[in-house]
Structure formats: structure tokens, C-alpha cells
């Protein structure tokens, strides 16, 4: 088993990229290595642990979070933070936090993953672009009160990045404005967010 079996692919970053991000109910935890420009796959052992966590999450999110925390400690001890296996595990922890309804924790994890990818690959690498997309999609999937409350941290973090991070900022601000102006708490349709350049995924 490899990590390509664990997560659905994200496709190509083209003009439909952010349009499809707008439609996501919630982001997948991580892109596969094949879908992310040939980034290194995780080892067979870590892939098997991630598969077990995914299976557990379907019935017991508390246990899945515990297993992910244990795997995070193991991979961090073995490789440190700046390693693709650690990043993959933390992407899953971010997703589990979102599924568990811990929105503030989910935002913190997603931002952490964006920064790790930027540090590992560079701010304009496909992996970083995809991490920004997942964070953006996650934020848009939050209930309006949480999205409004947690927006500024994402905006500040994205503003520090080049490429898609910086491009995300005006779209987040526009969507935030719509959330704040909405009487019923439901956002109006936000404009599509399209990166300026296509990035092979």
C-alpha cells in the first residue's frame, strides 16, 4: 500500500482549480504523491498506519486522533518536523480535527502544514499551493461564526507567502465581507479564486 491509496487526488492547478475549491464541503487530508508533482511517497509502514487511522476515523474519531498523535510523535522522533512523512501525518491530524468539530485546532494545524510545505518545498511549489487550497477550502467549509472568528489568522499567514498564499488573501477578505454582511449567516456566492499560473499537480 502507498499513500496514493489513502487520499483522493486534487488534479491540476488550472483556472478551474479554485473554482472547485469553492465547491468543496471539506478538504481531503493530503494530496497523493502522484498528484503533487512527484513529491516523495511515505514509507510502507507509515502508509499502513495512515490507512488504519483512516479506517478508525469512520467509526471512532477519538481513537483515530489518538493513533494520529502517536504516529506524529513517532515520525517526528525519527525524522524531525521537516520531513514529508511528518507533514503527511500532520495533514491527517488537521483533517481529523476538522472532522471532530475542533475548528480552531483545525485552522492551527492547516496553517502549520502550509508553513511546513513552504519550508520544505518553497512557497510556490505545487505541494505548498495544494496545502493553501486545502486550508482555504477548510475555512470556507466552517460555520459562518467560526469562519469570521478565525479568518484573520489565515489571512495573516497567507499574506506572508508568495504565489497562491498572497492570491488567497483578497478572496478571503471578500468572502469574509460577505459573511459579515449576510443577515441569515449564509454567505453569498464568492468569486472564484484562480492562481495566476498553472502548476502541474
Contact map, one row per residue, 1 for C-alpha under 8 A:
111010000000000000000000000000000000000000010011000000000000000000000000000000000000000000000000000000000000000000000000000000000000000000000000000000000000000000000000000000000000000000000000000000000
111111000000000000000000000000000000000011110011000000000000000000000000000000000000000000000000000000000000000000000000000000000000000000000000000000000000000000000000000000000000000000000000000000000
111111100000000000000000000000011000000011000010000000000000000000000000000000000000000000000000000000000000000000000000000000000000000000000000000000000000000000000000000000000000000000000000000000000
011111111000000000000000000000111100000000000000000000000000000000000000000000000000000000000000000000000000000000000000000000000000000000000000000000000000000000000000000000000000000000000000000000000
111111110000000000000000000000010000000000000000000000000000000000000000000000000000000000000000000000000000000000000000000000000000000000000000000000000000000000000000000000000000000000000000000000000
011111110000000000000000000000010000000000000010011001000000000000000000000000000000000000000000000000000000000000000000000000000000000000000000000000000000000000000000000000000000000000000000000000000
001111111000000000000000000111110000000000000000000000000000000000000000000000000000000000000000000000000000000000000000000000000000000000000000000000000000000000000000000000000000000000000000000000000
000111111100000000000000000101110000000000000000000000000000000000000000000000000000000000000000000000000000000000000000000000000000000000000000000000000000000000000000000000000000000000000000000000000
000100111110000000000000000000110010000000000000000000000000000000000000000000000000000000000000000000000000000000000000000000000000000000000000000000000000000000000000000000000000000000000000000000000
000000011111000000000000000000100010000000000000000000000000000000000000000000000000000000000000000000000000000000000000000000000100000000000000000000000000000000000000000000000000000000000000000000001
000000001111100000000000000000000010000000000000000000000000000000000000000000000000000000000000000000000000000000000000000000000000000000000000000000000000000000000000000000000000000000000000000000001
000000000111110010000000000000000010000000000000000000000000000000000000000000000000000000000000000000000000000000000000000000000000000000000000000000000000000000000000000000000000000000000000000001111
000000000011111110000000000000000000000000000000000000000000000000000000000000000000000000000000000000000000000000000000000000000000000000000000000000000000000000000000000000000000000000000000001001111
000000000001111110000000000000000000000000000000000000000000000000000000000000000000000000000000000000000000000000000000000000000000000000000000000000000000000000000000000000000000000000000000011011100
000000000000111111100000000000000000000000000000000000000000000000000000000000000000000000000000000000000000000000000000000000000000000000000000000000000000000000000000000000000000000000000000011001000
000000000000111111110000000000000000000000000000000000000000000000000000000000000000000000000000000000000000000000000000000000000000000000000000000000000000000000000000000000000000000000000000010000000
000000000001111111111000000000000000000000000000000000000000000000000000000000000000000000000000000000000000000000000000000000000000000000000000000000000000000000000000000000000000000000000000111000000
000000000000001111111100000000000000000000000000000000000000000000000000000000000000000000000000000000000000000000000000000000000000100000000000000000000000000000000000000000000000000000000001111000000
000000000000001111111110000000000000000000000000000000000000000000000000000000000000000000000000000000000000000000000000000000000000000000000000000000000000000000000000000000000000000000000001110000000
000000000000000111111111000000000000000000000000000000000000000000000000000000000000000000000000000000000000000000000000000000000000000000000000000000000000000000000000000000000000000000000000000000000
000000000000000011111111000000000000000000000000000000000000000000000000000000000000000000000000000000000000000000000000000000000000110110000000000000000000000000000000000000000000000000000000000000000
000000000000000001111111000000000000000000000000000000000000000000000000000000000000000000000000000000000000000000000000000000000000000010010000000000000000000000000000000000000000000000000101100000000
000000000000000000111111100000000000000000000000000000000000000000000000000000000000000000000000000000000000000000000000000000000000000000000000000000000000000000000000000000000000000000000000000000000
000000000000000000011111111000000000000000000000000000000000000000000000000000000000000000000000000000000000000000000000000000000000000010001000000000000000000000000000000000000000000000000000000000000
000000000000000000000011111000000000000000000000000000000000000000000000000000000000000000000000000000000000000000000000000000000000000011001000000000000000000000000000000000000000000000000000000000000
000000000000000000000001111100000000000000000000000000000000000000000000000000000000000000000000000000000000000000000000000000000000000011001000000000000000000000000000000000000000000000000000000000000
000000000000000000000001111110000000000000000000000000000000000000000000000000000000000000000010000000000000000000000000000000000000011011000000000000000000000000000000000000000000000000000000000000000
000000110000000000000000011111100000000000000000000000000000000000000000000000000000000000000010000000000000000000000000000000000000010000000000000000000000000000000000000000000000000000000000000000000
000000100000000000000000001111100000000000000000000000000000000000000000000000000000000000110110000000000000000000000000000000000000010000000000000000000000000000000000000000000000000000000000000000000
000000110000000000000000000111110000000000000000000000000000000000000000000000000000000100110000000000000000000000000000000000000010000000000000000000000000000000000000000000000000000000000000000000000
000100111100000000000000000111111011000000000000000000000000000000000000000000000000000000000000000000000000000000000000000000000100000000000000000000000000000000000000000000000000000000000000000000000
001111111000000000000000000001111111000010000000000000000000000000000000000000000000000000000000000000000000000000000000000000000000000000000000000000000000000000000000000000000000000000000000000000000
001100000000000000000000000000111111111110000000000000000000000000000000000000000000000000000000000000000000000000000000000000000000000000000000000000000000000000000000000000000000000000000000000000000
000100000000000000000000000000011111111000000000000000000000000000000000000000000000000000000000000000000000000000000000000000000000000000000000000000000000000000000000000000000000000000000000000000001
000000001111000000000000000000111111110000000000000000000000000000000000000000000000000000000000000000000000000000000000000000000000000000000000000000000000000000000000000000000000000000000000000000001
000000000000000000000000000000111111111000000000000000000000000000000000000000000000000000000000000000000000000000000000000001100100000000000000000000000000000000000000000000000000000000000000000000011
000000000000000000000000000000001111111000000000000000000000000000000000000000000000000000000000000000000000000000000000000001100000000000000000000000000000000000000000000000000000000000000000000000011
000000000000000000000000000000001111111100000000000000000000000000000000000000000000000000000000000000000000000000000000000000000000000000000000000000000000000000000000000000000000000000000000000000000
000000000000000000000000000000001101111110000000000000000000000000000000000000000000000000000000000000000000000000000000000000100000000000000000000000000000000000000000000000000000000000000000000000000
000000000000000000000000000000001000011111000000000000000000000000000000000000000001000000000000000000000000000000000000000000000000000000000000000000000000000000000000000000000000000000000000000000000
011000000000000000000000000000011000001111100000000000000000000000000000000000000001100000000000000000000000000000000000000000000000000000000000000000000000000000000000000000000000000000000000000000000
011000000000000000000000000000000000000111110110000000000000000000000000000000000001100100000000000000000000000000000000000000000000000000000000000000000000000000000000000000000000000000000000000000000
010000000000000000000000000000000000000011111110000000000000000000000000000000000000100000000000000000000000000000000000000000000000000000000000000000000000000000000000000000000000000000000000000000000
110000000000000000000000000000000000000001111111000000000000000000000000000000000000000000000000000000000000000000000000000000000000000000000000000000000000000000000000000000000000000000000000000000000
000000000000000000000000000000000000000000111111100000000000000000000000000000000000000000000000000000000000000000000000000000000000000000000000000000000000000000000000000000000000000000000000000000000
000000000000000000000000000000000000000001111111110000000000000000000000000000000000100000000000000000000000000000000000000000000000000000000000000000000000000000000000000000000000000000000000000000000
111001000000000000000000000000000000000001111111111000000000000000000000000000000000000000000000000000000000000000000000000000000000000000000000000000000000000000000000000000000000000000000000000000000
110000000000000000000000000000000000000000011111111100000000000000000000000000000000000000000000000000000000000000000000000000000000000000000000000000000000000000000000000000000000000000000000000000000
000000000000000000000000000000000000000000001111111110000000000000000010000000000000000000000000000000000000000000000000000000000000000000000000000000000000000000000000000000000000000000000000000000000
000001000000000000000000000000000000000000000111111111000000000000010000000000000000000010000000000000000000000000000000000000000000000000000000000000000000000000000000000000000000000000000000000000000
000001000000000000000000000000000000000000000011111111100000000000000000000000000000000000000000000000000000000000000000000000000000000000000000000000000000000000000000000000000000000000000000000000000
000000000000000000000000000000000000000000000001111111110000000000000000000000000000000000000000000000000000000000000000000000000000000000000000000000000000000000000000000000000000000000000000000000000
000000000000000000000000000000000000000000000000111111111000000110110000000000000000000000000000000000000000000000000000000000000000000000000000000000000000000000000000000000000000000000000000000000000
000001000000000000000000000000000000000000000000011111111100000100000000000000000000000000000000000000000000000000000000000000000000000000000000000000000000000000000000000000000000000000000000000000000
000000000000000000000000000000000000000000000000001111111110000000000000000000000000000000000000000000000000000000000000000000000000000000000000000000000000000000000000000000000000000000000000000000000
000000000000000000000000000000000000000000000000000111111111101100000000000000000000000000000000000000000000000000000000000000000000000000000000000000000000000000000000000000000000000000000000000000000
000000000000000000000000000000000000000000000000000011111111111110000000000000000000000000000001000000000000000000000000000000000000000000000000000000000000000000000000000000000000000000000000000000000
000000000000000000000000000000000000000000000000000001111111100000000000000000000000000000000000000000000000000000000000000000000000000000000000000000000000000000000000000000000000000000000000000000000
000000000000000000000000000000000000000000000000000000111111100000000000000000000000000000000000000000000000000000000000000000000000000000000000000000000000000000000000000000000000000000000000000000000
000000000000000000000000000000000000000000000000000000011111111100000000000000000000000000000000000000000000000000000000000000000000000000000000000000000000000000000000000000000000000000000000000000000
000000000000000000000000000000000000000000000000000000011111111110000000000000000000000000000001001100000000000000000000000000000000000000000000000000000000000000000000000000000000000000000000000000000
000000000000000000000000000000000000000000000000000000001001111111000000000000000000000000000000000000000000000000000000000000000000000000000000000000000000000000000000000000000000000000000000000000000
000000000000000000000000000000000000000000000000000000011001111111100000000000000000000000000000000000000000000000000000000000000000000000000000000000000000000000000000000000000000000000000000000000000
000000000000000000000000000000000000000000000000000011011001111111110000000000000000000000000001000000000000000000000000000000000000000000000000000000000000000000000000000000000000000000000000000000000
000000000000000000000000000000000000000000000000000010001000111111111000000000000000000000001001100000000000000000000000000000000000000000000000000000000000000000000000000000000000000000000000000000000
000000000000000000000000000000000000000000000000000000000000011111111100000000000000000000000000000000000000000000000000000000000000000000000000000000000000000000000000000000000000000000000000000000000
000000000000000000000000000000000000000000000000000010000000001111111110000000000000000000000000000000000000000000000000000000000000000000000000000000000000000000000000000000000000000000000000000000000
000000000000000000000000000000000000000000000000010010000000000111111111000000000000000010011000000000000000000000000000000000000000000000000000000000000000000000000000000000000000000000000000000000000
000000000000000000000000000000000000000000000000000000000000000011111111100000000000000000001000000000000000000000000000000000000000000000000000000000000000000000000000000000000000000000000000000000000
000000000000000000000000000000000000000000000000000000000000000001111111110000000000000000000000000000000000000000000000000000000000000000000000000000000000000000000000000000000000000000000000000000000
000000000000000000000000000000000000000000000000100000000000000000111111111000000000000010000000000000000000000000000000000000000000000000000000000000000000000000000000000000000000000000000000000000000
000000000000000000000000000000000000000000000000000000000000000000011111111100000000010011000000000000000000000000000000000000000000000000000000000000000000000000000000000000000000000000000000000000000
000000000000000000000000000000000000000000000000000000000000000000001111111110000000000000000000000000000000000000000000000000000000000000000000000000000000000000000000000000000000000000000000000000000
000000000000000000000000000000000000000000000000000000000000000000000111111111000000000000000000000000000000000000000000000000000000000000000000000000000000000000000000000000000000000000000000000000000
000000000000000000000000000000000000000000000000000000000000000000000011111111110000110000000000000000000000000000000000000000000000000000000000000000000000000000000000000000000000000000000000000000000
000000000000000000000000000000000000000000000000000000000000000000000001111111111000010000000000000000000000000000000000000000000000000000000000000000000000000000000000000000000000000000000000000000000
000000000000000000000000000000000000000000000000000000000000000000000000111111110000000000000000000000000000000000000000000000000000000000000000000000000000000000000000000000000000000000000000000000000
000000000000000000000000000000000000000000000000000000000000000000000000011111110000000000000000000000000000000000000000000000000000000000000000000000000000000000000000000000000000000000000000000000000
000000000000000000000000000000000000000000000000000000000000000000000000001111111110110000000000000000000000000000000000000000000000000000000000000000000000000000000000000000000000000000000000000000000
000000000000000000000000000000000000000000000000000000000000000000000000001111111110010000000000000000000000000000000000000000000000000000000000000000000000000000000000000000000000000000000000000000000
000000000000000000000000000000000000000000000000000000000000000000000000000100111110011000000000000000000000000000010000000000000000000000000000000000000000000000000000000000000000000000000000000000000
000000000000000000000000000000000000000000000000000000000000000000000000000000111111011000000000000000000000000000010011000000000000000000000000000000000000000000000000000000000000000000000000000000000
000000000000000000000000000000000000000000000000000000000000000000000000000000111111111000000000000000000000000000000001000000000000000000000000000000000000000000000000000000000000000000000000000000000
000000000000000000000000000000000000000111000000000000000000000000000000000000000111111100000000000000000000000000000000000000000000000000000000000000000000000000000000000000000000000000000000000000000
000000000000000000000000000000000000000011100100000000000000000000000000001000100011111110000000000000000000000000000000000000000000000000000000000000000000000000000000000000000000000000000000000000000
000000000000000000000000000000000000000000000000000000000000000000000001001100111111111111000000000000000000000000000000000000000000000000000000000000000000000000000000000000000000000000000000000000000
000000000000000000000000000000000000000000000000000000000000000000000000000000001111111111100000000000000000000010011000000000000000000000000000000000000000000000000000000000000000000000000000000000000
000000000000000000000000000001000000000001000000000000000000000000000000000000000001111111110000000000000000000000000000000000000000000000000000000000000000000000000000000000000000000000000000000000000
000000000000000000000000000000000000000000000000010000000000000000010011000000000000111111111000000000000000000000000000000000000000000000000000000000000000000000000000000000000000000000000000000000000
000000000000000000000000000000000000000000000000000000000000000000000001000000000000011111111100000000000000100010000000000000000000000000000000000000000000000000000000000000000000000000000000000000000
000000000000000000000000000011000000000000000000000000000000000000000000000000000000001111111110000000000000110010000000000000000000000000000000000000000000000000000000000000000000000000000000000000000
000000000000000000000000000011000000000000000000000000000000000000010000000000000000000111111111000000000000000000000000000000000000000000000000000000000000000000000000000000000000000000000000000000000
000000000000000000000000000000000000000000000000000000000000000010011000000000000000000011111111100000000000100000000000000000000000000000000000000000000000000000000000000000000000000000000000000000000
000000000000000000000000000010000000000000000000000000000000000000000000000000000000000001111111110000001111110000000000000000000000000000000000000000000000000000000000000000000000000000000000000000000
000000000000000000000000001110000000000000000000000000000000000000000000000000000000000000111111111000000100000000000000000000000000000000000000000000000000000000000000000000000000000000000000000000000
000000000000000000000000000000000000000000000000000000001000100110000000000000000000000000011111111100000100000000000000000000000000000000000000000000000000000000000000000000000000000000000000000000000
000000000000000000000000000000000000000000000000000000000000000010000000000000000000000000001111111111101100000000000000000000000000000000000000000000000000000000000000000000000000000000000000000000000
000000000000000000000000000000000000000000000000000000000000000000000000000000000000000000000111111111101100000000000000000000000000000001000000000000000000000000000000000000000000000000000000000000000
000000000000000000000000000000000000000000000000000000000000100000000000000000000000000000000011111111000000000000000000000000000000000000000000000000000000000000000000000000000000000000000000000000000
000000000000000000000000000000000000000000000000000000000000100000000000000000000000000000000001111111000000000000000000000000000000000000000000000000000000000000000000000000000000000000000000000000000
000000000000000000000000000000000000000000000000000000000000000000000000000000000000000000000000111111100000000000000000000000000000000000000000000000000000000000000000000000000000000000000000000000000
000000000000000000000000000000000000000000000000000000000000000000000000000000000000000000000000111111111100000000000000000000000000000000000000000000000000000000000000000000000000000000000000000000000
000000000000000000000000000000000000000000000000000000000000000000000000000000000000000000000000110011111110000000000000000000000000000000000100010000000000000000000000000000000000000000000000000000000
000000000000000000000000000000000000000000000000000000000000000000000000000000000000000000000000000001111111000000000000000000000000000000000000000001000000000000000000000000000000000000000000000000000
000000000000000000000000000000000000000000000000000000000000000000000000000000000000000000000100110001111111100000000000000000000000000000000000000000000000000000000000000000000000000000000000000000000
000000000000000000000000000000000000000000000000000000000000000000000000000000000000000000000111110001111111110000000000000000000000000000000000000000000000000000000000000000000000000000000000000000000
000000000000000000000000000000000000000000000000000000000000000000000000000000000000000000000100000000111111111000000000000000000000001001100000000001000100000000000000000000000000000000000000000000000
000000000000000000000000000000000000000000000000000000000000000000000000000000000000000000000100000000011111111100000000000000000000000000000000000000000000000000000000000000000000000000000000000000000
000000000000000000000000000000000000000000000000000000000000000000000000000000000000000001101100000000001111111110000000000000000000000000000000000000000000000000000000000000000000000000000000000000000
000000000000000000000000000000000000000000000000000000000000000000000000000000000000000000100100000000000111111111000000000000000010011000000000000000000000000000000000000000000000000000000000000000000
000000000000000000000000000000000000000000000000000000000000000000000000000000000000000000000000000000000011111111100000000000000000001000000000000000000100100000000000000000000000000000000000000000000
000000000000000000000000000000000000000000000000000000000000000000000000000000000000000000000000000000000001111111110000000000000000000000000000000000000000000000000000000000000000000000000000000000000
000000000000000000000000000000000000000000000000000000000000000000000000000000000000001001100000000000000000111111111000000000000010000000000000000000000000000000000000000000000000000000000000000000000
000000000000000000000000000000000000000000000000000000000000000000000000000000000000000000000000000000000000011111111100000000010011001000000000000000000000000000000000000000000000000000000000000000000
000000000000000000000000000000000000000000000000000000000000000000000000000000000000000000000000000000000000001111111110000000000000000000000000000000000000000000000000000000000000000000000000000000000
000000000000000000000000000000000000000000000000000000000000000000000000000000001100001000000000000000000000000111111111000000000000000000000000000000000000000000000000000000000000000000000000000000000
000000000000000000000000000000000000000000000000000000000000000000000000000000000000001000000000000000000000000011111111111000110010000000000000000000000000000000000000000000000000000000000000000000000
000000000000000000000000000000000000000000000000000000000000000000000000000000000000000000000000000000000000000001111111111110010000000000000000000000000000000000000000000000000000000000000000000000000
000000000000000000000000000000000000000000000000000000000000000000000000000000000100000000000000000000000000000000111111111000000000000000000000000000000000000000000000000000000000000000000000000000000
000000000000000000000000000000000000000000000000000000000000000000000000000000000110000000000000000000000000000000011111110000000000000000000000000000000000000000000000000000000000000000000000000000000
000000000000000000000000000000000000000000000000000000000000000000000000000000000000000000000000000000000000000000001111111110110000000000000000000000000000000000000000000000000000000000000000000000000
000000000000000000000000000000000000000000000000000000000000000000000000000000000000000000000000000000000000000000001111111110010000000000000000000000000000000000000000000000000000000000000000000000000
000000000000000000000000000000000000000000000000000000000000000000000000000000000000000000000000000000000000000000001110111110011000000000000000000000000000000011101000000000000000000000000000000000000
000000000000000000000000000000000000000000000000000000000000000000000000000000000000000000000000000000000000000000000100111111011000000000000000000000000000000001110000000000000000000000000000000000000
000000000000000000000000000000000000000000000000000000000000000000000000000000000000000000000000000000000000000000000100111111111000000000000000000000000000000000000000000000000000000000000000000000000
000000000000000000000000000000000001100000000000000000000000000000000000000000000000000000000000000000000000000000000000000111111100000000000000000000000000000000000000000000000000000000000000000000111
000000000000000000000000000000000001101000000000000000000000000000000000000000000000000000000000000000000000000000001000100011111110000000000000000000000000000000000000000000000000000000000000000000000
000000000000000000000000000000000000000000000000000000000000000000000000000000000000000000000000000000000000000001001100111111111111000000000000000000000000000000000000000000000000000000000000000000000
000000000000000000000000000000000000000000000000000000000000000000000000000000000000000000000000000000000000000000000000001111111111100000000000000000000000000000111000000000000000000000000000000000000
000000000100000000000000000000100001000000000000000000000000000000000000000000000000000000000000000000000000000000000000000001111111110000000000000000000000000000000000000000000000000000000000000000000
000000000000000000000000000001000000000000000000000000000000000000000000000000000000000000000000000000000000010011001000000000111111111000000000000000000000000000000000000000000000000000000000000000000
000000000000000000000000000000000000000000000000000000000000000000000000000000000000000000000000000000000000000001000000000000011111111100000000000000000000010000011000000000000000000000000000000000000
000000000000000001001000000000000000000000000000000000000000000000000000000000000000000000000000000000000000000000000000000000001111111110000000000000000000000000000000000000000000000000000000000000000
000000000000000000001000001110000000000000000000000000000000000000000000000000000000000000000000000000000000010000000000000000000111111111000000000000000000000000000000000000000000000000000000000000000
000000000000000000000000001000000000000000000000000000000000000000000000000000000000000000000000000000000010011001000000000000000011111111100000000000000000000000000000000000000000000000000000000000000
000000000000000000001000000000000000000000000000000000000000000000000000000000000000000000000000000000000000000000000000000000000001111111110000000000000000000000000001000100000000000000000000000000000
000000000000000000001101111000000000000000000000000000000000000000000000000000000000000000000000000000000000000000000000000000000000111111111000000000000000000000000000000000000000000000000000000000000
000000000000000000000000111000000000000000000000000000000000000000000000000000000000000000000000010000000010000000000000000000000000011111111100000000000000000000000000000000000000000000000000000000000
000000000000000000000000000000000000000000000000000000000000000000000000000000000000000000000000000000000010000000000000000000000000001111111100001000100000000000000000000000000000000000000000000000000
000000000000000000000100000000000000000000000000000000000000000000000000000000000000000000000000000000000000000000000000000000000000000111111100001000000000000000000000000000000000000000000000000000000
000000000000000000000001110000000000000000000000000000000000000000000000000000000000000000000000000000000000000000000000000000000000000011111110000000000000000000000000000000000000000000000000000000000
000000000000000000000000000000000000000000000000000000000000000000000000000000000000000000000000000000100000000000000000000000000000000001111111011000000000000000000000000000000000000000000000000000000
000000000000000000000000000000000000000000000000000000000000000000000000000000000000000000000000000000000000000000000000000000000000000000001111111000000000000000000000000000000000000000000000000000000
000000000000000000000000000000000000000000000000000000000000000000000000000000000000000000000000000000000000000000000000000000000000000000000111111100000000000000000000000000000010000011100000000000000
000000000000000000000000000000000000000000000000000000000000000000000000000000000000000000000000000000000000000000000000000000000000000000000011111110000000000000000000000000000000000010000000000000000
000000000000000000000000000000000000000000000000000000000000000000000000000000000000000000000000000000100000000000000000000000000000000000000111111111000000000000000000000000000000000000000000000000000
000000000000000000000000000000000000000000000000000000000000000000000000000000000000000000000000000000000000000000000000000000000000000000110111111111100000000000000000000000010000000000000000000000000
000000000000000000000000000000000000000000000000000000000000000000000000000000000000000000000000000000000000000000000000000000000000000000000001111111100000000000000000000000010011000000000000000000000
000000000000000000000000000000000000000000000000000000000000000000000000000000000000000000000000000000000000000000000000000000000000000000000000111111110000000000000000000000000000000000000000000000000
000000000000000000000000000000000000000000000000000000000000000000000000000000000000000000000000000000010010000000000000000000000000000000000000011111111100000000000000000000000000000000000000000000000
000000000000000000000000000000000000000000000000000000000000000000000000000000000000000000000000000000000000000000000000000000000000000000100000001111111110000000000000000100010000000000000000000000000
000000000000000000000000000000000000000000000000000000000000000000000000000000000000000000000000000000000000000000000000000000000000000000000000000011111111000000000000000000000000000000000000000000000
000000000000000000000000000000000000000000000000000000000000000000000000000000000000000000000000000000000000000000000000000000000000000000000000000001111111100000000000000000000000000000000000000000000
000000000000000000000000000000000000000000000000000000000000000000000000000000000000000000000000000000000010001000000000000000000000000000000000000001111111110000000000000000000000000000000000000000000
000000000000000000000000000000000000000000000000000000000000000000000000000000000000000000000000000000000000000000000000000000000000000000000000000000111111111000000001100110000000000000000000000000000
000000000000000000000000000000000000000000000000000000000000000000000000000000000000000000000000000000000000000000000000000000000000000000000000000000011111111100000000000000000000000000000000000000000
000000000000000000000000000000000000000000000000000000000000000000000000000000000000000000000000000000000000001000000000000000000000000000000000000000001111111110001000000000000000000000000000000000000
000000000000000000000000000000000000000000000000000000000000000000000000000000000000000000000000000000000000000000000000000000000001000000000000000000000111111110001101100000000000000000000000000000000
000000000000000000000000000000000000000000000000000000000000000000000000000000000000000000000000000000000000000000000000000000000000000000000000000000000011111111001100100000000000000000000000000000000
000000000000000000000000000000000000000000000000000000000000000000000000000000000000000000000000000000000000000000000000000000000000000000000000000000000001111111001100000000000000000000000000000000000
000000000000000000000000000000000000000000000000000000000000000000000000000000000000000000000000000000000000000000000000001000000000000000000000000000000000111111111100000000000000000000000000000000000
000000000000000000000000000000000000000000000000000000000000000000000000000000000000000000000000000000000000000000000000001100000000000000000000000000000000001111111100000000000000000000000000000000000
000000000000000000000000000000000000000000000000000000000000000000000000000000000000000000000000000000000000000000000000001100001000000000000000000000000000000011111110000000000000000000000000001000000
000000000000000000000000000000000000000000000000000000000000000000000000000000000000000000000000000000000000000000000000000100001001000000000000000000000000000011111111000000000000000000000000001000000
000000000000000000000000000000000000000000000000000000000000000000000000000000000000000000000000000000000000000000000000001000001001000000000000000000000000111111111111100000000000000000000000000000000
000000000000000000000000000000000000000000000000000000000000000000000000000000000000000000000000000000000000000000000000000000000000000000000000000000000000011111111111100000000000000000000000000000000
000000000000000000000000000000000000000000000000000000000000000000000000000000000000000000000000000000000000000000000000000000000000000000000000000000000000000000111111111000000000000000000000101000000
000000000000000000000000000000000000000000000000000000000000000000000000000000000000000000000000000000000000000000000000000000000000000100000000000000000010010000011111111100000000000000000000100000000
000000000000000000000000000000000000000000000000000000000000000000000000000000000000000000000000000000000000000000000000000000000000000000000000000000000010011000001111111110000000000000000000000000000
000000000000000000000000000000000000000000000000000000000000000000000000000000000000000000000000000000000000000000000000000000000000000000000000000000000000000000000011111111000000000000000000000000000
000000000000000000000000000000000000000000000000000000000000000000000000000000000000000000000000000000000000000000000000000000000000000000000000000000000000000000000011111111100000000000000111100000000
000000000000000000000000000000000000000000000000000000000000000000000000000000000000000000000000000000000000000000000000000000000000000100000000000000100010000000000001111111110000000000000000000000000
000000000000000000000000000000000000000000000000000000000000000000000000000000000000000000000000000000000000000000000000000000000000000000000000000000000010000000000000111111111000000000000000000000000
000000000000000000000000000000000000000000000000000000000000000000000000000000000000000000000000000000000000000000000000000000000000000000000000000000000000000000000000011111111100000000000100000000000
000000000000000000000000000000000000000000000000000000000000000000000000000000000000000000000000000000000000000000000000000000000000000000000000000000000000000000000000001111111110000000110100000000000
000000000000000000000000000000000000000000000000000000000000000000000000000000000000000000000000000000000000000000000000000000000000000000000000001100100000000000000000000111111111000000000000000000000
000000000000000000000000000000000000000000000000000000000000000000000000000000000000000000000000000000000000000000000000000000000000000000000000000000000000000000000000000011111111100000000000000000000
000000000000000000000000000000000000000000000000000000000000000000000000000000000000000000000000000000000000000000000000000000000000000000000000000000000000000000000000000001111111110000110100000000000
000000000000000000000000000000000000000000000000000000000000000000000000000000000000000000000000000000000000000000000000000000000000000000000001000100000000000000000000000000111111110011110000000000000
000000000000000000000000000000000000000000000000000000000000000000000000000000000000000000000000000000000000000000000000000000000000000000000000000100000000000000000000000000011111110010000000000000000
000000000000000000000000000000000000000000000000000000000000000000000000000000000000000000000000000000000000000000000000000000000000000000000000000000000000000000000000000000001111111000000000000000000
000000000000000000000000000000000000000000000000000000000000000000000000000000000000000000000000000000000000000000000000000000000000000000000000000000000000000000000000000000000111111111110000000000000
000000000000000000000000000000000000000000000000000000000000000000000000000000000000000000000000000000000000000000000000000000000000000000000000000000000000000000000000000000000000111111000000000000000
000000000000000000000000000000000000000000000000000000000000000000000000000000000000000000000000000000000000000000000000000000000000000000000000000000000000000000000000000000000000011111000000000000000
000000000000000000000000000000000000000000000000000000000000000000000000000000000000000000000000000000000000000000000000000000000000000000000001100000000000000000000000000000000011011111100000000000000
000000000000000000000000000000000000000000000000000000000000000000000000000000000000000000000000000000000000000000000000000000000000000000000001000000000000000000000000000000000010011111110000000000000
000000000000000000000000000000000000000000000000000000000000000000000000000000000000000000000000000000000000000000000000000000000000000000000001000000000000000000000000000000100110010011111100000000000
000000000000000000000000000000000000000000000000000000000000000000000000000000000000000000000000000000000000000000000000000000000000000000000000000000000000000000000000000000100110010001111100000000000
000000000000000000000000000000000000000000000000000000000000000000000000000000000000000000000000000000000000000000000000000000000000000000000000000000000000000000000000000000000000000000111110000000000
000000000000000000000100000000000000000000000000000000000000000000000000000000000000000000000000000000000000000000000000000000000000000000000000000000000000000000000000001001100100000000111111000000000
000000000000000000000000000000000000000000000000000000000000000000000000000000000000000000000000000000000000000000000000000000000000000000000000000000000000000000000000001000000000000000001111100000000
000000000000000001100100000000000000000000000000000000000000000000000000000000000000000000000000000000000000000000000000000000000000000000000000000000000000000000000000001000000000000000000111110000000
000000000000000011100100000000000000000000000000000000000000000000000000000000000000000000000000000000000000000000000000000000000000000000000000000000000000000000000011001000000000000000000011111000000
000000000000011111100000000000000000000000000000000000000000000000000000000000000000000000000000000000000000000000000000000000000000000000000000000000000000000000000000000000000000000000000001111100000
000000000000111011000000000000000000000000000000000000000000000000000000000000000000000000000000000000000000000000000000000000000000000000000000000000000000000000110010000000000000000000000000111111000
000000000000000000000000000000000000000000000000000000000000000000000000000000000000000000000000000000000000000000000000000000000000000000000000000000000000000000000000000000000000000000000000011111000
000000000000010000000000000000000000000000000000000000000000000000000000000000000000000000000000000000000000000000000000000000000000000000000000000000000000000000000000000000000000000000000000001111100
000000000001111000000000000000000000000000000000000000000000000000000000000000000000000000000000000000000000000000000000000000000000000000000000000000000000000000000000000000000000000000000000001111110
000000000001110000000000000000000000000000000000000000000000000000000000000000000000000000000000000000000000000000000000000001000000000000000000000000000000000000000000000000000000000000000000000011111
000000000001100000000000000000000001100000000000000000000000000000000000000000000000000000000000000000000000000000000000000001000000000000000000000000000000000000000000000000000000000000000000000001111
000000000111100000000000000000000111100000000000000000000000000000000000000000000000000000000000000000000000000000000000000001000000000000000000000000000000000000000000000000000000000000000000000000111
